[in-house]
Amino acid sequence: MRLSRTLLTTASAATLAVAGLAATTGAADAAPSWAPADTAAIHPGTMMYTDGAQCTANFVFTDGSGATYVGYAAHCAGTGAATDTDGCASDSLPLGTRVRFAEGGNLASEGTTVGEGTLAYSSWATMDAIGTTDAATCAYNDFALVRVDADDVAEVNPSVPFWGGPVGIDTDGTAAGDRVWSYGNSSLRAGLEPLSPKTGASLGDDAADEGWSHPLYTVTPGIPGDSGSGFLSAGGKAVGTLSTLGLAPLPASNNIGDLSRELAFAQQHSGLSGLQLENGTEPFDPIL
C-alpha cells in the first residue's frame, strides 16, 4: 500500500505481509534517550518517502551497535507493479537507498522533511538473495528497516501517536473478533490527523497462511500511503504491519503481516546483530 508506486491492492483478501519469529524488545536493555513523545519528529505513523513512494512508519527498532531504525513495508521500496505480492519474485531498490521522513505530505506535495535515513534491510531483497521458496513466507513477508541518520536520531520517539505503546510483541496472532488499534498517515488524507487513528477487529487467521498474515477490518480501512503502519493488539502489543487492501472476497478489508515472524526473519538474515523492537515511552490507552 504505497502511494505513488501505490497502496497494494489485491483480488484476494490476503496479500502481502509477513516474516519474523523471535519476540525481542528493548525492555531489558538500557533505554535510549528518546525525544519527548509530544515533540518528536520521527515516530510510528511518520510519513516515509522512498523514490517518490509514500508509506507510513510502523515501529522503532535498535541493534546491538546502538543504531536506530524505523520499520515500514518492504513493498514501499519495491520497483515492480503495485499489484506485486510475491516478495520472492519482486524486485526492490538496493540497500543504501535514501529515505525521507516527512510531515504534511499530500497529493500536491511530498511535505516537509523532518529527517532522513537509508534502507538497511528489505525482506523482499533478502528472500530473493537467499532463495526463499516457502509460499506463505514469500506471500506475506513484507517488512523493511530504514536506519535513521545519526544527526536525526535525537528526533525519534518509539511511541505510537494517540494510542501509546507498543508494549512488547504479540506472539500468538489474532482470533476472530480480537480488537486491534493502528495509526495510518496516508498523504491522501491531506494532513487530517483525526482520520489517522483507527480501531477494528480481526477476521480470524487462515491456517493456510501459517500465522504470517492477519486479515482484519478497521473503521476507515487502510488506504494507499498507509502501507507499513503498525497494528497493536490487546494490551498494546505490536502484532503486525499493514501490507494490503483486499478487494475480494472481503472488500475494504486489510491484511497485516505478523510482526513476530517478520522480526525473527530479519534477526536471522539481516546481519543486524541485536536487532529488537523498542517499546513506547507512553502507556497504551485504548480510549476508543
C-alpha positions in Angstrom: 0.0 0.0 0.0 2.5 2.6 -1.0 1.3 5.8 -2.6 2.8 6.7 -6.0 4.1 3.2 -6.6 0.6 2.7 -4.8 -1.0 1.0 -1.8 -1.0 -2.5 -3.0 -4.5 -3.8 -3.8 -5.2 -7.5 -4.4 -8.1 -9.6 -5.7 -7.9 -11.8 -2.6 -8.5 -11.0 1.0 -5.0 -12.0 1.8 -2.0 -10.5 0.1 1.4 -9.3 1.3 2.5 -9.1 4.9 5.0 -11.4 6.8 8.1 -12.7 8.4 9.5 -13.0 11.9 9.6 -15.2 15.0 11.6 -14.0 17.9 9.8 -11.6 20.1 12.6 -9.3 21.3 12.1 -5.9 22.7 14.4 -3.3 24.2 12.9 -3.6 27.6 15.8 -5.5 29.1 18.5 -3.1 27.8 19.3 0.4 28.9 16.7 2.7 27.4 18.0 5.0 24.7 17.5 8.7 25.2 14.4 9.4 23.2 12.9 12.7 22.2 9.7 13.6 24.1 6.7 11.9 22.5 4.8 15.2 22.0 7.6 16.9 20.1 9.4 14.0 18.3 9.5 14.4 14.6 10.2 10.7 13.8 7.9 8.1 15.3 5.5 5.4 14.4 3.0 7.0 12.0 5.5 9.3 10.4 5.3 9.6 6.6 8.2 8.0 4.7 9.1 8.7 1.1 11.3 6.3 -0.9 12.0 7.2 -4.5 8.7 9.2 -4.6 6.6 6.4 -3.0 4.9 7.3 0.3 4.3 4.9 3.1 3.8 5.0 6.9 6.3 4.1 9.7 5.3 1.2 11.9 7.6 0.8 14.9 11.1 1.8 16.1 14.0 -0.7 16.4 17.6 -0.7 17.6 20.5 -3.1 17.2 23.5 -4.0 19.3 25.6 -1.2 17.8 23.2 1.4 19.1 21.8 2.2 15.6 18.2 3.3 15.4 15.8 2.0 12.7 12.2 2.7 11.6 10.2 0.0 10.1 7.8 0.0 7.1 6.7 -2.4 4.4 9.2 -3.9 2.0 7.0 -3.2 -0.9 7.5 0.5 -0.2 10.9 0.1 -1.7 9.8 -2.3 -4.5 10.3 -1.4 -8.1 7.6 -3.5 -9.7 3.9 -3.1 -10.2 1.6 -2.0 -7.4 -0.1 -5.4 -7.6 3.1 -7.4 -6.9 2.5 -9.6 -3.9 5.2 -12.3 -4.1 8.2 -10.9 -2.2 10.4 -13.7 -3.5 9.8 -12.8 -7.1 9.6 -8.9 -6.9 12.5 -6.5 -7.4 13.5 -4.0 -4.8 15.6 -0.8 -4.6 19.1 -1.6 -3.3 20.1 -1.3 0.3 21.6 2.1 0.9 18.7 3.8 -0.9 17.9 7.2 0.7 14.6 7.5 2.5 12.9 10.8 3.8 10.8 11.1 6.9 8.3 13.9 6.3 5.2 15.6 7.7 2.4 17.4 5.9 2.5 15.4 2.6 -0.4 15.5 0.3 -1.2 14.9 -3.4 0.4 18.2 -4.4 3.5 18.0 -2.2 5.8 15.5 -0.5 5.7 17.5 2.6 8.4 18.9 4.9 11.5 16.8 5.5 11.9 16.1 9.3 14.8 13.6 9.0 16.5 11.1 6.6 17.8 7.6 6.6 19.0 4.7 4.5 17.3 1.4 3.6 19.2 -1.1 5.7 17.0 -4.2 5.3 14.3 -5.5 3.0 12.6 -8.8 3.4 11.9 -8.9 -0.3 15.6 -8.4 -1.3 16.7 -10.8 1.4 14.3 -13.6 0.3 15.5 -13.2 -3.3 19.1 -13.3 -2.2 18.8 -16.5 -0.1 16.4 -18.3 -2.4 13.4 -18.5 -0.1 10.6 -20.7 -1.6 8.1 -21.2 1.2 4.8 -20.0 -0.2 3.5 -18.3 3.0 6.8 -16.6 3.7 7.0 -15.3 0.1 3.5 -14.1 0.1 3.4 -12.3 3.4 7.0 -11.3 4.4 6.7 -7.6 3.8 9.0 -5.8 6.2 11.9 -3.3 5.8 14.0 -1.2 8.0 15.4 2.3 7.5 18.4 3.3 9.5 17.9 6.8 10.8 20.8 9.2 10.1 22.9 9.9 13.2 22.1 13.6 13.1 18.3 12.8 13.2 18.3 10.1 16.0 17.6 12.8 18.6 14.3 13.4 16.9 13.0 9.9 17.4 10.4 8.5 19.9 9.1 5.0 19.7 5.5 5.7 20.9 2.5 5.2 18.7 0.6 8.5 18.4 -2.8 8.7 20.0 -2.7 5.2 21.4 0.7 4.9 23.1 2.7 1.7 23.2 3.9 -0.6 21.9 4.3 -2.8 25.0 6.2 -5.8 23.7 5.4 -8.1 20.8 2.2 -10.2 20.3 3.3 -13.8 19.5 0.0 -15.7 19.2 -1.7 -14.0 16.3 -5.3 -12.9 16.3 -8.7 -14.7 16.6 -11.9 -13.6 15.0 -13.2 -10.6 16.8 -10.0 -9.6 18.5 -9.6 -5.8 18.7 -6.7 -4.0 17.0 -5.5 -0.4 17.0 -3.5 1.4 14.4 -2.3 4.8 13.2 -2.1 5.4 9.4 -0.7 8.5 7.8 -1.5 8.4 4.1 -0.9 11.7 2.2 -4.3 11.1 0.6 -5.8 12.4 3.8 -4.1 15.7 3.3 -2.9 16.0 6.8 -6.3 15.4 8.5 -5.0 13.9 11.7 -8.4 12.9 13.2 -8.6 10.3 10.4 -5.2 8.7 11.3 -6.1 6.8 14.5 -8.2 3.7 13.8 -9.5 0.7 15.5 -11.0 -2.5 14.2 -11.3 -6.3 14.6 -9.6 -9.4 13.3 -11.4 -11.6 10.8 -9.6 -14.6 12.2 -6.5 -16.2 10.8 -6.4 -18.6 7.9 -4.5 -21.7 8.8 -3.0 -21.8 5.2 -1.1 -18.6 6.0 0.8 -20.4 8.7 0.5 -17.4 11.1 2.1 -15.0 8.7 -0.9 -12.8 7.9 -3.9 -11.5 9.9 -6.9 -10.2 7.9 -9.0 -7.5 9.6 -11.5 -4.7 9.2 -10.9 -1.2 10.7 -13.2 1.8 11.0 -11.9 3.5 7.8 -9.7 0.9 6.1 -6.0 1.4 5.3 -5.6 3.2 2.0 -2.6 3.9 -0.3 0.1 5.6 1.7 -0.9 3.8 5.0 1.3 0.8 3.9 3.7 -0.3 6.6 1.8 1.2 9.5 1.8 -0.7 12.7 -1.0 -2.5 14.5 -1.4 -3.1 18.2 -3.3 -5.9 19.9 -4.9 -6.0 23.3 -2.6 -4.6 26.0 -0.7 -2.6 23.4 1.5 -5.3 22.0 2.8 -4.9 18.4 1.0 -7.5 16.4 1.6 -6.6 12.7 2.4 -4.2 9.9 -0.1 -3.1 7.2 0.5 -4.7 3.8 -2.5 -4.9 1.6 -6.1 -3.7 0.9 -8.3 -6.6 -0.1 -10.9 -6.2 -2.8 -12.5 -9.7 -2.8 -13.9 -11.8 -1.2 -13.7 -9.3 1.7 -14.0 -5.8 0.2 -12.2 -3.0 2.1 -10.5 -5.4 4.5 -6.8 -5.2 5.2 -4.1 -7.7 5.7 -1.3 -7.2 8.2 2.0 -9.2 8.3 2.8 -10.9 11.6 5.5 -8.8 13.3 6.9 -11.6 15.5 7.6 -13.6 12.3 8.8 -10.6 10.3 11.2 -9.6 13.1 12.5 -13.1 13.6 13.3 -13.4 9.9 15.1 -10.1 10.0 17.1 -11.1 13.1 18.2 -14.3 11.3 19.0 -12.8 7.9 19.6 -9.1 8.1 23.1 -9.1 9.6 21.9 -6.5 12.2 23.1 -8.1 15.4 21.0 -7.5 18.5 18.0 -6.2 16.4 15.0 -5.6 18.7 11.7 -3.6 18.9 11.7 -0.6 21.2 8.8 -0.1 23.5 6.9 3.2 23.5 7.6 5.7 26.3 3.9 6.4 26.5 1.4 3.9 28.1 -1.0 2.2 25.8 -4.5 3.7 26.2 -7.3 2.2 24.0 -9.6 5.2 24.6 -11.9 4.2 21.7 
